[in-house]
Amino acid sequence: MTDVSAKPSAAEIMVWLEDVPDPEIPVVSVVDLGIVRAVAWDGDELVVTVTPTYSGCPATAVISIEIEETLRRRGIAKVRIKSQLSPAWSTDWIGAGAREKLKAYGIAPPVDDARCIGDLKNPIVECPHCGSNATEQVARFGSTPCKASWRCRDCLEPFDYFKRF
Protein backbone atom coordinates (compact mmCIF):
# COMPACT_ATOMS: atom_id res chain seq x y z
CA MET A 1 0.00 0.00 0.00
CA THR A 2 1.19 3.49 -0.80
CA ASP A 3 2.10 5.62 2.22
CA VAL A 4 -0.57 8.36 2.38
CA SER A 5 2.08 10.97 3.17
CA ALA A 6 4.03 9.98 0.06
CA LYS A 7 1.29 9.74 -2.54
CA PRO A 8 2.55 9.81 -6.10
CA SER A 9 1.66 12.94 -8.02
CA ALA A 10 -0.92 13.01 -10.80
CA ALA A 11 1.91 13.59 -13.30
CA GLU A 12 3.78 10.49 -12.06
CA ILE A 13 0.62 8.40 -12.25
CA MET A 14 -0.04 9.56 -15.82
CA VAL A 15 3.48 8.38 -16.73
CA TRP A 16 2.64 4.96 -15.25
CA LEU A 17 -0.58 4.84 -17.27
CA GLU A 18 1.38 5.44 -20.47
CA ASP A 19 2.34 1.76 -20.10
CA VAL A 20 -1.30 0.63 -20.36
CA PRO A 21 -1.85 -0.30 -24.01
CA ASP A 22 -5.15 0.08 -25.75
CA PRO A 23 -6.39 -3.54 -26.01
CA GLU A 24 -7.51 -3.10 -29.62
CA ILE A 25 -4.48 -1.10 -30.81
CA PRO A 26 -1.59 -2.14 -28.53
CA VAL A 27 0.92 0.21 -30.16
CA VAL A 28 -0.73 3.17 -28.40
CA SER A 29 -1.55 3.65 -24.74
CA VAL A 30 -4.77 4.76 -23.13
CA VAL A 31 -2.99 8.04 -22.36
CA ASP A 32 -1.83 8.41 -26.00
CA LEU A 33 -5.45 8.08 -27.14
CA GLY A 34 -6.70 10.63 -24.61
CA ILE A 35 -8.96 8.07 -22.91
CA VAL A 36 -7.53 8.90 -19.47
CA ARG A 37 -8.95 12.34 -18.70
CA ALA A 38 -7.69 12.92 -15.19
CA VAL A 39 -6.24 11.37 -12.06
CA ALA A 40 -6.88 12.81 -8.61
CA TRP A 41 -6.67 11.74 -5.01
CA ASP A 42 -9.89 11.61 -2.97
CA GLY A 43 -8.47 10.93 0.49
CA ASP A 44 -6.61 7.64 0.20
CA GLU A 45 -8.47 6.60 -2.96
CA LEU A 46 -7.13 7.38 -6.42
CA VAL A 47 -9.85 8.36 -8.88
CA VAL A 48 -9.02 7.83 -12.55
CA THR A 49 -11.44 9.54 -14.92
CA VAL A 50 -11.76 7.89 -18.31
CA THR A 51 -13.81 8.65 -21.39
CA PRO A 52 -14.33 5.69 -23.73
CA THR A 53 -13.80 6.27 -27.43
CA TYR A 54 -17.53 5.65 -27.77
CA SER A 55 -20.16 4.49 -25.30
CA GLY A 56 -20.45 0.99 -26.78
CA CYS A 57 -16.70 0.33 -27.04
CA PRO A 58 -16.15 -3.33 -26.16
CA ALA A 59 -12.67 -2.56 -24.80
CA THR A 60 -13.89 -0.23 -22.03
CA ALA A 61 -14.09 -2.92 -19.34
CA VAL A 62 -10.65 -4.30 -20.25
CA ILE A 63 -9.16 -0.80 -20.14
CA SER A 64 -10.54 -0.23 -16.63
CA ILE A 65 -9.17 -3.56 -15.41
CA GLU A 66 -5.74 -2.87 -16.92
CA ILE A 67 -5.60 0.60 -15.35
CA GLU A 68 -6.53 -0.80 -11.93
CA GLU A 69 -4.01 -3.65 -12.16
CA THR A 70 -1.22 -1.30 -13.27
CA LEU A 71 -1.86 1.04 -10.36
CA ARG A 72 -2.14 -1.77 -7.82
CA ARG A 73 1.21 -3.16 -8.99
CA ARG A 74 2.60 0.31 -8.24
CA GLY A 75 1.30 0.07 -4.67
CA ILE A 76 -1.95 2.00 -4.89
CA ALA A 77 -4.49 0.01 -2.87
CA LYS A 78 -7.66 1.99 -3.54
CA VAL A 79 -8.50 2.79 -7.14
CA ARG A 80 -11.82 3.94 -8.54
CA ILE A 81 -12.45 4.26 -12.26
CA LYS A 82 -14.87 7.07 -13.02
CA SER A 83 -16.47 7.08 -16.46
CA GLN A 84 -17.12 10.52 -17.93
CA LEU A 85 -19.15 10.58 -21.13
CA SER A 86 -19.44 14.35 -21.54
CA PRO A 87 -17.80 15.89 -23.34
CA ALA A 88 -17.67 12.90 -25.66
CA TRP A 89 -14.26 11.55 -26.62
CA SER A 90 -12.89 12.95 -29.85
CA THR A 91 -10.08 11.87 -32.14
CA ASP A 92 -8.76 15.40 -31.57
CA TRP A 93 -7.55 14.04 -28.22
CA ILE A 94 -5.12 11.66 -29.94
CA GLY A 95 -1.68 13.22 -29.58
CA ALA A 96 0.76 13.77 -32.43
CA GLY A 97 3.06 11.03 -31.13
CA ALA A 98 0.18 8.56 -31.06
CA ARG A 99 -0.77 9.46 -34.63
CA GLU A 100 2.78 8.64 -35.74
CA LYS A 101 2.65 5.34 -33.81
CA LEU A 102 -0.61 4.43 -35.55
CA LYS A 103 0.87 5.19 -38.97
CA ALA A 104 4.03 3.18 -38.25
CA TYR A 105 1.79 0.29 -37.16
CA GLY A 106 -0.06 0.41 -40.50
CA ILE A 107 -3.19 2.25 -39.38
CA ALA A 108 -4.00 5.56 -41.03
CA PRO A 109 -4.64 8.11 -38.27
CA PRO A 110 -7.80 10.23 -38.36
CA VAL A 111 -7.59 13.14 -40.77
CA ASP A 112 -8.16 16.74 -39.77
CA ASP A 113 -10.89 19.03 -41.12
CA ALA A 114 -8.65 20.36 -43.90
CA ARG A 115 -8.36 16.92 -45.49
CA CYS A 116 -12.08 16.22 -45.71
CA ILE A 117 -13.92 16.67 -48.99
CA GLY A 118 -17.25 18.23 -48.11
CA ASP A 119 -17.78 16.18 -44.98
CA LEU A 120 -16.13 13.71 -42.61
CA LYS A 121 -17.45 10.74 -44.62
CA ASN A 122 -15.20 11.56 -47.59
CA PRO A 123 -11.72 12.21 -46.20
CA ILE A 124 -8.49 12.15 -48.14
CA VAL A 125 -6.69 9.31 -46.36
CA GLU A 126 -2.96 8.84 -46.79
CA CYS A 127 -1.79 5.24 -47.15
CA PRO A 128 0.29 4.40 -44.04
CA HIS A 129 2.44 2.06 -46.16
CA CYS A 130 3.50 4.22 -49.12
CA GLY A 131 2.14 7.70 -48.39
CA SER A 132 -0.11 7.86 -51.44
CA ASN A 133 -3.43 9.73 -51.38
CA ALA A 134 -4.82 7.38 -54.06
CA THR A 135 -6.85 5.45 -51.53
CA GLU A 136 -10.42 4.26 -51.25
CA GLN A 137 -12.73 2.97 -48.58
CA VAL A 138 -13.57 -0.70 -48.92
CA ALA A 139 -15.89 -1.06 -45.93
CA ARG A 140 -17.26 1.39 -43.34
CA PHE A 141 -16.12 -0.91 -40.52
CA GLY A 142 -12.71 -2.50 -40.17
CA SER A 143 -11.12 -4.72 -37.56
CA THR A 144 -12.86 -2.71 -34.82
CA PRO A 145 -15.92 -0.41 -34.96
CA CYS A 146 -13.72 2.71 -34.66
CA LYS A 147 -11.83 1.83 -37.85
CA ALA A 148 -12.81 1.49 -41.51
CA SER A 149 -11.20 -0.78 -44.12
CA TRP A 150 -9.34 1.04 -46.87
CA ARG A 151 -6.94 0.12 -49.66
CA CYS A 152 -4.29 1.95 -51.59
CA ARG A 153 -4.65 2.03 -55.38
CA ASP A 154 -0.89 2.63 -55.78
CA CYS A 155 0.77 0.01 -53.56
CA LEU A 156 -2.39 -2.19 -53.48
CA GLU A 157 -2.07 -2.75 -49.73
CA PRO A 158 -5.15 -2.86 -47.50
CA PHE A 159 -5.14 -0.87 -44.26
CA ASP A 160 -7.36 0.30 -41.45
CA TYR A 161 -8.28 3.96 -41.14
CA PHE A 162 -9.04 5.26 -37.62
CA LYS A 163 -12.30 7.09 -38.21
CA ARG A 164 -12.65 10.68 -37.06
CA PHE A 165 -15.10 11.28 -34.23
C-alpha positions as CSV (number, residue, x, y, z in Angstrom):
1,M,0.0,0.0,0.0
2,T,1.2,3.5,-0.8
3,D,2.1,5.6,2.2
4,V,-0.6,8.4,2.4
5,S,2.1,11.0,3.2
6,A,4.0,10.0,0.1
7,K,1.3,9.7,-2.5
8,P,2.6,9.8,-6.1
9,S,1.7,12.9,-8.0
10,A,-0.9,13.0,-10.8
11,A,1.9,13.6,-13.3
12,E,3.8,10.5,-12.1
13,I,0.6,8.4,-12.3
14,M,0.0,9.6,-15.8
15,V,3.5,8.4,-16.7
16,W,2.6,5.0,-15.3
17,L,-0.6,4.8,-17.3
18,E,1.4,5.4,-20.5
19,D,2.3,1.8,-20.1
20,V,-1.3,0.6,-20.4
21,P,-1.8,-0.3,-24.0
22,D,-5.1,0.1,-25.7
23,P,-6.4,-3.5,-26.0
24,E,-7.5,-3.1,-29.6
25,I,-4.5,-1.1,-30.8
26,P,-1.6,-2.1,-28.5
27,V,0.9,0.2,-30.2
28,V,-0.7,3.2,-28.4
29,S,-1.5,3.7,-24.7
30,V,-4.8,4.8,-23.1
31,V,-3.0,8.0,-22.4
32,D,-1.8,8.4,-26.0
33,L,-5.4,8.1,-27.1
34,G,-6.7,10.6,-24.6
35,I,-9.0,8.1,-22.9
36,V,-7.5,8.9,-19.5
37,R,-8.9,12.3,-18.7
38,A,-7.7,12.9,-15.2
39,V,-6.2,11.4,-12.1
40,A,-6.9,12.8,-8.6
41,W,-6.7,11.7,-5.0
42,D,-9.9,11.6,-3.0
43,G,-8.5,10.9,0.5
44,D,-6.6,7.6,0.2
45,E,-8.5,6.6,-3.0
46,L,-7.1,7.4,-6.4
47,V,-9.8,8.4,-8.9
48,V,-9.0,7.8,-12.5
49,T,-11.4,9.5,-14.9
50,V,-11.8,7.9,-18.3
51,T,-13.8,8.7,-21.4
52,P,-14.3,5.7,-23.7
53,T,-13.8,6.3,-27.4
54,Y,-17.5,5.6,-27.8
55,S,-20.2,4.5,-25.3
56,G,-20.4,1.0,-26.8
57,C,-16.7,0.3,-27.0
58,P,-16.1,-3.3,-26.2
59,A,-12.7,-2.6,-24.8
60,T,-13.9,-0.2,-22.0
61,A,-14.1,-2.9,-19.3
62,V,-10.7,-4.3,-20.3
63,I,-9.2,-0.8,-20.1
64,S,-10.5,-0.2,-16.6
65,I,-9.2,-3.6,-15.4
66,E,-5.7,-2.9,-16.9
67,I,-5.6,0.6,-15.3
68,E,-6.5,-0.8,-11.9
69,E,-4.0,-3.6,-12.2
70,T,-1.2,-1.3,-13.3
71,L,-1.9,1.0,-10.4
72,R,-2.1,-1.8,-7.8
73,R,1.2,-3.2,-9.0
74,R,2.6,0.3,-8.2
75,G,1.3,0.1,-4.7
76,I,-2.0,2.0,-4.9
77,A,-4.5,0.0,-2.9
78,K,-7.7,2.0,-3.5
79,V,-8.5,2.8,-7.1
80,R,-11.8,3.9,-8.5
81,I,-12.5,4.3,-12.3
82,K,-14.9,7.1,-13.0
83,S,-16.5,7.1,-16.5
84,Q,-17.1,10.5,-17.9
85,L,-19.1,10.6,-21.1
86,S,-19.4,14.3,-21.5
87,P,-17.8,15.9,-23.3
88,A,-17.7,12.9,-25.7
89,W,-14.3,11.6,-26.6
90,S,-12.9,12.9,-29.9
91,T,-10.1,11.9,-32.1
92,D,-8.8,15.4,-31.6
93,W,-7.6,14.0,-28.2
94,I,-5.1,11.7,-29.9
95,G,-1.7,13.2,-29.6
96,A,0.8,13.8,-32.4
97,G,3.1,11.0,-31.1
98,A,0.2,8.6,-31.1
99,R,-0.8,9.5,-34.6
100,E,2.8,8.6,-35.7
101,K,2.7,5.3,-33.8
102,L,-0.6,4.4,-35.6
103,K,0.9,5.2,-39.0
104,A,4.0,3.2,-38.2
105,Y,1.8,0.3,-37.2
106,G,-0.1,0.4,-40.5
107,I,-3.2,2.2,-39.4
108,A,-4.0,5.6,-41.0
109,P,-4.6,8.1,-38.3
110,P,-7.8,10.2,-38.4
111,V,-7.6,13.1,-40.8
112,D,-8.2,16.7,-39.8
113,D,-10.9,19.0,-41.1
114,A,-8.7,20.4,-43.9
115,R,-8.4,16.9,-45.5
116,C,-12.1,16.2,-45.7
117,I,-13.9,16.7,-49.0
118,G,-17.2,18.2,-48.1
119,D,-17.8,16.2,-45.0
120,L,-16.1,13.7,-42.6
121,K,-17.5,10.7,-44.6
122,N,-15.2,11.6,-47.6
123,P,-11.7,12.2,-46.2
124,I,-8.5,12.2,-48.1
125,V,-6.7,9.3,-46.4
126,E,-3.0,8.8,-46.8
127,C,-1.8,5.2,-47.1
128,P,0.3,4.4,-44.0
129,H,2.4,2.1,-46.2
130,C,3.5,4.2,-49.1
131,G,2.1,7.7,-48.4
132,S,-0.1,7.9,-51.4
133,N,-3.4,9.7,-51.4
134,A,-4.8,7.4,-54.1
135,T,-6.8,5.5,-51.5
136,E,-10.4,4.3,-51.2
137,Q,-12.7,3.0,-48.6
138,V,-13.6,-0.7,-48.9
139,A,-15.9,-1.1,-45.9
140,R,-17.3,1.4,-43.3
141,F,-16.1,-0.9,-40.5
142,G,-12.7,-2.5,-40.2
143,S,-11.1,-4.7,-37.6
144,T,-12.9,-2.7,-34.8
145,P,-15.9,-0.4,-35.0
146,C,-13.7,2.7,-34.7
147,K,-11.8,1.8,-37.9
148,A,-12.8,1.5,-41.5
149,S,-11.2,-0.8,-44.1
150,W,-9.3,1.0,-46.9
151,R,-6.9,0.1,-49.7
152,C,-4.3,1.9,-51.6
153,R,-4.6,2.0,-55.4
154,D,-0.9,2.6,-55.8
155,C,0.8,0.0,-53.6
156,L,-2.4,-2.2,-53.5
157,E,-2.1,-2.7,-49.7
158,P,-5.1,-2.9,-47.5
159,F,-5.1,-0.9,-44.3
160,D,-7.4,0.3,-41.4
161,Y,-8.3,4.0,-41.1
162,F,-9.0,5.3,-37.6
163,K,-12.3,7.1,-38.2
164,R,-12.6,10.7,-37.1
165,F,-15.1,11.3,-34.2
